[in-house]
Structure formats: C-alpha cells, structure tokens
Amino acid sequence: MSEIKQSMGDKEYMDDVLMSSKTLTSMYQTAVQESSTNDVHTSFKDVLNCSIDMQHTLFSVMEQKGWYPQQYASKNEIEQVKQKFTNG
C-alpha cells in the first residue's frame, strides 16, 4: 500500500491557526457571559480581548499575503443595505 504524504504549507497552517483562534474566541465569549464572579469575568474578558487581537493580527498577515482576499462593497451597495435596515 502506498503512502500519500501531504504536507501543509504556510497558508494552510495560517488557515488552521485562524480557524482555531475563531473557535477559541467563541468559547471565551461564552465563558465571559457565563462567569459567576467579577474576577472570573474580568479574567476571561482579558483573555477574550487578547484572542480577538491575535485573530486580527492573523487576518492582517493573511490578507497582506493575498491568502484572505476581500471584496469591498461600493458606496452604493452600502447605502442600499443601510436603507434596507432603516426603512423597514
């Protein structure tokens, strides 16, 4: 039986780390909301903020390398969405 050896490149590692970071951030958010004491709440909130900052840093690096391309909305598209939610 032949072995298929697959290796992850930098992009795949960054994708994996970013997805893991998103999962952790969600878990920390839940922990903040469900904290029973102020000290625990503050501790989890601090960790949550660090996780959000790390996630943003990962995203920024990936975007700079072209690994997380963005499609930006035009001013017209933004106005259409604004009107949709303010008029009805």
Secondary structure as the mmCIF struct_conf table of DSSP 4:
data_model
#
loop_
_struct_conf.conf_type_id
_struct_conf.id
_struct_conf.beg_label_comp_id
_struct_conf.beg_label_asym_id
_struct_conf.beg_label_seq_id
_struct_conf.end_label_comp_id
_struct_conf.end_label_asym_id
_struct_conf.end_label_seq_id
HELX_LH_PP_P HELX_LH_PP_P1 SER A 2 ILE A 4
HELX_RH_AL_P HELX_RH_AL_P1 ASP A 10 GLN A 33
TURN_TY1_P TURN_TY1_P1 GLU A 34 GLU A 34
BEND BEND1 SER A 36 THR A 37
HELX_RH_AL_P HELX_RH_AL_P2 ASN A 38 GLN A 64
TURN_TY1_P TURN_TY1_P2 LYS A 65 GLY A 66
BEND BEND2 TRP A 67 TYR A 68
HELX_LH_PP_P HELX_LH_PP_P2 TYR A 72 SER A 74
HELX_RH_AL_P HELX_RH_AL_P3 LYS A 75 THR A 86
#
